[in-house]
Amino acid sequence: MAKKKAAVSIRECVACGCCIKVCPKNAISIPNGIHAIIDGELCVGCGKCVKECPASIIALEVAEK
C-alpha cells in the first residue's frame, strides 16, 4: 500500500493553527502567519490534521517517492 502524507490547500488556508495542535510529529508550521506548511519528511500520514481542520482543506495524498 502506498504511503500517504497530508497536503494543505494553501489558497484556502486561513492559518487558524488547529492542525498544528494535533500533529504528533510537529510536521506543520505557519510561517509568517500566512498559511500552513506540512513538512513531508516529518509527516507520518496519521490524518489527525485532516479531521481537525475546520475548513476541510487538508487531505491525505499518495506521497511522492
N, CA, C and O atoms as a printed pandas DataFrame, in Angstrom:
     atom_number atom_name residue_name chain_id  residue_number  x_coord  y_coord  z_coord
0              1         N          MET        A               1    0.837   -1.176    0.000
1              2        CA          MET        A               1    0.000    0.000    0.000
2              3         C          MET        A               1    0.888    1.247    0.000
3              4         O          MET        A               1    1.891    1.305    0.712
4              5         N          ALA        A               2    0.512    2.234   -0.798
5              6        CA          ALA        A               2    1.297    3.462   -0.907
6              7         C          ALA        A               2    1.159    4.306    0.359
7              8         O          ALA        A               2    0.087    4.383    0.960
8              9         N          LYS        A               3    2.249    4.925    0.744
9             10        CA          LYS        A               3    2.221    5.809    1.910
10            11         C          LYS        A               3    1.492    7.098    1.545
11            12         O          LYS        A               3    1.566    7.576    0.412
12            13         N          LYS        A               4    0.793    7.644    2.523
13            14        CA          LYS        A               4    0.089    8.905    2.312
14            15         C          LYS        A               4    0.665    9.972    3.220
15            16         O          LYS        A               4    1.171    9.686    4.305
16            17         N          LYS        A               5    0.579   11.192    2.760
17            18        CA          LYS        A               5    1.047   12.350    3.514
18            19         C          LYS        A               5   -0.032   13.421    3.440
19            20         O          LYS        A               5   -0.808   13.463    2.485
20            21         N          ALA        A               6   -0.079   14.267    4.428
21            22        CA          ALA        A               6   -1.046   15.356    4.444
22            23         C          ALA        A               6   -0.600   16.463    3.494
23            24         O          ALA        A               6    0.590   16.739    3.343
24            25         N          ALA        A               7   -1.587   17.084    2.864
25            26        CA          ALA        A               7   -1.330   18.213    1.971
26            27         C          ALA        A               7   -2.401   19.266    2.238
27            28         O          ALA        A               7   -3.576   18.940    2.406
28            29         N          VAL        A               8   -1.991   20.513    2.275
29            30        CA          VAL        A               8   -2.918   21.605    2.572
30            31         C          VAL        A               8   -3.134   22.456    1.318
31            32         O          VAL        A               8   -2.206   22.696    0.546
32            33         N          SER        A               9   -4.366   22.903    1.135
33            34        CA          SER        A               9   -4.690   23.813    0.040
34            35         C          SER        A               9   -4.323   25.220    0.513
35            36         O          SER        A               9   -5.089   25.866    1.228
36            37         N          ILE        A              10   -3.150   25.680    0.106
37            38        CA          ILE        A              10   -2.646   26.952    0.648
38            39         C          ILE        A              10   -3.503   28.155    0.255
39            40         O          ILE        A              10   -3.508   29.162    0.963
40            41         N          ARG        A              11   -4.209   28.068   -0.836
41            42        CA          ARG        A              11   -5.068   29.190   -1.239
42            43         C          ARG        A              11   -6.274   29.352   -0.331
43            44         O          ARG        A              11   -6.835   30.442   -0.216
44            45         N          GLU        A              12   -6.669   28.259    0.316
45            46        CA          GLU        A              12   -7.858   28.296    1.168
46            47         C          GLU        A              12   -7.537   28.357    2.655
47            48         O          GLU        A              12   -8.415   28.672    3.458
48            49         N          CYS        A              13   -6.301   28.062    3.039
49            50        CA          CYS        A              13   -5.907   28.038    4.447
50            51         C          CYS        A              13   -5.942   29.440    5.044
51            52         O          CYS        A              13   -5.458   30.400    4.444
52            53         N          VAL        A              14   -6.533   29.541    6.255
53            54        CA          VAL        A              14   -6.612   30.829    6.940
54            55         C          VAL        A              14   -5.681   30.897    8.144
55            56         O          VAL        A              14   -5.774   31.821    8.952
56            57         N          ALA        A              15   -4.788   29.924    8.264
57            58        CA          ALA        A              15   -3.761   29.909    9.310
58            59         C          ALA        A              15   -4.347   29.931   10.719
59            60         O          ALA        A              15   -3.856   30.655   11.585
60            61         N          CYS        A              16   -5.389   29.144   10.947
61            62        CA          CYS        A              16   -6.026   29.126   12.273
62            63         C          CYS        A              16   -5.196   28.367   13.308
63            64         O          CYS        A              16   -5.311   28.621   14.507
64            65         N          GLY        A              17   -4.355   27.428   12.839
65            66        CA          GLY        A              17   -3.474   26.709   13.748
66            67         C          GLY        A              17   -4.050   25.448   14.360
67            68         O          GLY        A              17   -3.360   24.783   15.132
68            69         N          CYS        A              18   -5.275   25.095   14.050
69            70        CA          CYS        A              18   -5.882   23.879   14.622
70            71         C          CYS        A              18   -5.073   22.634   14.266
71            72         O          CYS        A              18   -4.938   21.734   15.094
72            73         N          CYS        A              19   -4.539   22.569   13.061
73            74        CA          CYS        A              19   -3.781   21.404   12.617
74            75         C          CYS        A              19   -2.474   21.253   13.398
75            76         O          CYS        A              19   -2.050   20.137   13.699
76            77         N          ILE        A              20   -1.854   22.355   13.717
77            78        CA          ILE        A              20   -0.592   22.333   14.454
78            79         C          ILE        A              20   -0.768   21.691   15.827
79            80         O          ILE        A              20    0.089   20.936   16.287
80            81         N          LYS        A              21   -1.879   21.996   16.466
81            82        CA          LYS        A              21   -2.141   21.498   17.823
82            83         C          LYS        A              21   -2.271   19.984   17.890
83            84         O          LYS        A              21   -1.960   19.388   18.921
84            85         N          VAL        A              22   -2.727   19.345   16.807
85            86        CA          VAL        A              22   -2.971   17.896   16.854
86            87         C          VAL        A              22   -1.883   17.061   16.189
87            88         O          VAL        A              22   -1.916   15.835   16.293
88            89         N          CYS        A              23   -0.934   17.673   15.519
89            90        CA          CYS        A              23    0.101   16.920   14.814
90            91         C          CYS        A              23    1.083   16.289   15.807
91            92         O          CYS        A              23    1.772   17.004   16.535
92            93         N          PRO        A              24    1.148   14.952   15.837
93            94        CA          PRO        A              24    2.023   14.282   16.809
94            95         C          PRO        A              24    3.509   14.371   16.462
95            96         O          PRO        A              24    4.354   14.074   17.306
96            97         N          LYS        A              25    3.835   14.769   15.252
97            98        CA          LYS        A              25    5.232   14.834   14.814
98            99         C          LYS        A              25    5.720   16.255   14.582
99           100         O          LYS        A              25    6.822   16.452   14.068
100          101         N          ASN        A              26    4.920   17.245   14.951
101          102        CA          ASN        A              26    5.287   18.659   14.740
102          103         C          ASN        A              26    5.694   18.915   13.297
103          104         O          ASN        A              26    6.671   19.612   13.026
104          105         N          ALA        A              27    4.924   18.335   12.372
105          106        CA          ALA        A              27    5.243   18.450   10.944
106          107         C          ALA        A              27    4.601   19.663   10.289
107          108         O          ALA        A              27    4.812   19.911    9.102
108          109         N          ILE        A              28    3.824   20.416   11.047
109          110        CA          ILE        A              28    3.085   21.538   10.464
110          111         C          ILE        A              28    3.538   22.846   11.092
111          112         O          ILE        A              28    3.727   22.948   12.304
112          113         N          SER        A              29    3.706   23.839   10.234
113          114        CA          SER        A              29    4.060   25.176   10.714
114          115         C          SER        A              29    3.267   26.208    9.915
115          116         O          SER        A              29    2.722   25.912    8.851
116          117         N          ILE        A              30    3.216   27.411   10.448
117          118        CA          ILE        A              30    2.561   28.521    9.751
118          119         C          ILE        A              30    3.542   29.680    9.716
119          120         O          ILE        A              30    3.447   30.606   10.521
120          121         N          PRO        A              31    4.488   29.629    8.779
121          122        CA          PRO        A              31    5.476   30.707    8.703
122          123         C          PRO        A              31    4.827   32.039    8.320
123          124         O          PRO        A              31    4.007   32.101    7.404
124          125         N          ASN        A              32    5.187   33.057    9.002
125          126        CA          ASN        A              32    4.689   34.419    8.767
126          127         C          ASN        A              32    3.179   34.548    8.931
127          128         O          ASN        A              32    2.603   35.554    8.516
128          129         N          GLY        A              33    2.521   33.541    9.533
129          130        CA          GLY        A              33    1.084   33.611    9.767
130          131         C          GLY        A              33    0.234   33.618    8.513
131          132         O          GLY        A              33   -0.907   34.078    8.542
132          133         N          ILE        A              34    0.772   33.116    7.411
133          134        CA          ILE        A              34    0.054   33.189    6.135
134          135         C          ILE        A              34   -0.791   31.947    5.871
135          136         O          ILE        A              34   -2.000   32.054    5.665
136          137         N          HIS        A              35   -0.165   30.767    5.876
137          138        CA          HIS        A              35   -0.873   29.507    5.664
138          139         C          HIS        A              35   -0.024   28.368    6.193
139          140         O          HIS        A              35    1.186   28.509    6.371
140          141         N          ALA        A              36   -0.671   27.237    6.441
141          142        CA          ALA        A              36    0.028   26.072    6.976
142          143         C          ALA        A              36    0.928   25.438    5.923
143          144         O          ALA        A              36    0.598   25.392    4.738
144          145         N          ILE        A              37    2.065   24.956    6.387
145          146        CA          ILE        A              37    3.014   24.216    5.550
146          147         C          ILE        A              37    3.236   22.876    6.245
147          148         O          ILE        A              37    3.464   22.830    7.454
148          149         N          ILE        A              38    3.170   21.788    5.481
149          150        CA          ILE        A              38    3.376   20.465    6.050
150          151         C          ILE        A              38    4.707   19.912    5.555
151          152         O          ILE        A              38    4.939   19.802    4.351
152          153         N          ASP        A              39    5.568   19.569    6.492
153          154        CA          ASP        A              39    6.878   19.005    6.174
154          155         C          ASP        A              39    6.692   17.527    5.840
155          156         O          ASP        A              39    6.407   16.718    6.723
156          157         N          GLY        A              40    6.852   17.184    4.586
157          158        CA          GLY        A              40    6.663   15.823    4.117
158          159         C          GLY        A              40    7.618   14.816    4.723
159          160         O          GLY        A              40    7.319   13.623    4.777
160          161         N          GLU        A              41    8.755   15.287    5.175
161          162        CA          GLU        A              41    9.732   14.393    5.816
162          163         C          GLU        A              41    9.273   13.985    7.214
163          164         O          GLU        A              41    9.568   12.881    7.671
164          165         N          LEU        A              42    8.565   14.863    7.880
165          166        CA          LEU        A              42    8.105   14.592    9.243
166          167         C          LEU        A              42    6.704   13.983    9.291
167          168         O          LEU        A              42    6.383   13.245   10.222
168          169         N          CYS        A              43    5.883   14.281    8.313
169          170        CA          CYS        A              43    4.503   13.800    8.293
170          171         C          CYS        A              43    4.464   12.280    8.172
171          172         O          CYS        A              43    5.135   11.694    7.323
172          173         N          VAL        A              44    3.661   11.649    9.039
173          174        CA          VAL        A              44    3.518   10.188    9.017
174          175         C          VAL        A              44    2.173    9.762    8.435
175          176         O          VAL        A              44    1.863    8.571    8.398
176          177         N          GLY        A              45    1.383   10.717    7.986
177          178        CA          GLY        A              45    0.111   10.402    7.353
178          179         C          GLY        A              45   -0.960    9.883    8.291
179          180         O          GLY        A              45   -1.799    9.082    7.878
180          181         N          CYS        A              46   -0.954   10.314    9.533
181          182        CA          CYS        A              46   -1.918    9.821   10.528
182          183         C          CYS        A              46   -3.330   10.355   10.294
183          184         O          CYS        A              46   -4.303    9.718   10.694
184          185         N          GLY        A              47   -3.451   11.519    9.649
185          186        CA          GLY        A              47   -4.753   12.090    9.334
186          187         C          GLY        A              47   -5.399   12.915   10.426
187          188         O          GLY        A              47   -6.530   13.374   10.265
188          189         N          LYS        A              48   -4.703   13.113   11.533
189          190        CA          LYS        A              48   -5.283   13.906   12.623
190          191         C          LYS        A              48   -5.570   15.340   12.186
191          192         O          LYS        A              48   -6.594   15.912   12.560
192          193         N          CYS        A              49   -4.682   15.909   11.410
193          194        CA          CYS        A              49   -4.876   17.285   10.940
194          195         C          CYS        A              49   -6.063   17.377    9.979
195          196         O          CYS        A              49   -6.785   18.374    9.962
196          197         N          VAL        A              50   -6.253   16.334    9.187
197          198        CA          VAL        A              50   -7.377   16.298    8.241
198          199         C          VAL        A              50   -8.694   16.378    9.012
199          200         O          VAL        A              50   -9.592   17.134    8.641
200          201         N          LYS        A              51   -8.802   15.605   10.074
201          202        CA          LYS        A              51  -10.023   15.581   10.882
202          203         C          LYS        A              51  -10.226   16.884   11.651
203          204         O          LYS        A              51  -11.363   17.299   11.875
204          205         N          GLU        A              52   -9.142   17.527   12.055
205          206        CA          GLU        A              52   -9.223   18.721   12.898
206          207         C          GLU        A              52   -9.482   20.005   12.118
207          208         O          GLU        A              52  -10.033   20.955   12.675
208          209         N          CYS        A              53   -9.106   20.059   10.864
209          210        CA          CYS        A              53   -9.227   21.294   10.068
210          211         C          CYS        A              53  -10.684   21.726    9.938
211          212         O          CYS        A              53  -11.489   20.996    9.359
212          213         N          PRO        A              54  -11.044   22.909   10.469
213          214        CA          PRO        A              54  -12.434   23.355   10.408
214          215         C          PRO        A              54  -12.882   23.722    8.990
215          216         O          PRO        A              54  -14.078   23.744    8.701
216          217         N          ALA        A              55  -11.937   24.004    8.124
217          218        CA          ALA        A              55  -12.272   24.368    6.745
218          219         C          ALA        A              55  -12.212   23.183    5.791
219          220         O          ALA        A              55  -12.529   23.323    4.610
220          221         N          SER        A              56  -11.812   22.027    6.288
221          222        CA          SER        A              56  -11.696   20.797    5.473
222          223         C          SER        A              56  -10.821   20.993    4.236
223          224         O          SER        A              56  -11.174   20.561    3.138
224          225         N          ILE        A              57   -9.679   21.647    4.428
225          226        CA          ILE        A              57   -8.806   21.916    3.277
226          227         C          ILE        A              57   -7.478   21.153    3.358
227          228         O          ILE        A              57   -6.552   21.431    2.596
228          229         N          ILE        A              58   -7.391   20.191    4.286
229          230        CA          ILE        A              58   -6.233   19.323    4.361
230          231         C          ILE        A              58   -6.687   17.934    3.955
231          232         O          ILE        A              58   -7.734   17.457    4.394
232          233         N          ALA        A              59   -5.886   17.285    3.109
233          234        CA          ALA        A              59   -6.227   15.946    2.629
234          235         C          ALA        A              59   -5.005   15.039    2.683
235          236         O          ALA        A              59   -3.869   15.512    2.645
236          237         N          LEU        A              60   -5.243   13.740    2.772
237          238        CA          LEU        A              60   -4.159   12.781    2.678
238          239         C          LEU        A              60   -3.992   12.401    1.208
239          240         O          LEU        A              60   -4.951   12.015    0.540
240          241         N          GLU        A              61   -2.772   12.516    0.723
241          242        CA          GLU        A              61   -2.470   12.206   -0.664
242          243         C          GLU        A              61   -1.354   11.186   -0.732
243          244         O          GLU        A              61   -0.566   11.068    0.207
244          245         N          VAL        A              62   -1.272   10.450   -1.820
245          246        CA          VAL        A              62   -0.201    9.493   -2.013
246          247         C          VAL        A              62    1.108   10.268   -2.063
247          248         O          VAL        A              62    1.253   11.220   -2.830
248          249         N          ALA        A              63    2.053    9.849   -1.238
249          250        CA          ALA        A              63    3.351   10.529   -1.148
250          251         C          ALA        A              63    4.207   10.214   -2.358
251          252         O          ALA        A              63    4.204    9.093   -2.867
252          253         N          GLU        A              64    4.935   11.215   -2.808
253          254        CA          GLU        A              64    5.897   11.010   -3.893
254          255         C          GLU        A              64    7.086   10.252   -3.370
255          256         O          GLU        A              64    7.453   10.385   -2.203
256          257         N          LYS        A              65    7.693    9.457   -4.228
257          258        CA          LYS        A              65    8.867    8.684   -3.807
258          259         C          LYS        A              65   10.126    9.501   -3.891
259          260         O          LYS        A              65   11.206    9.004   -3.573
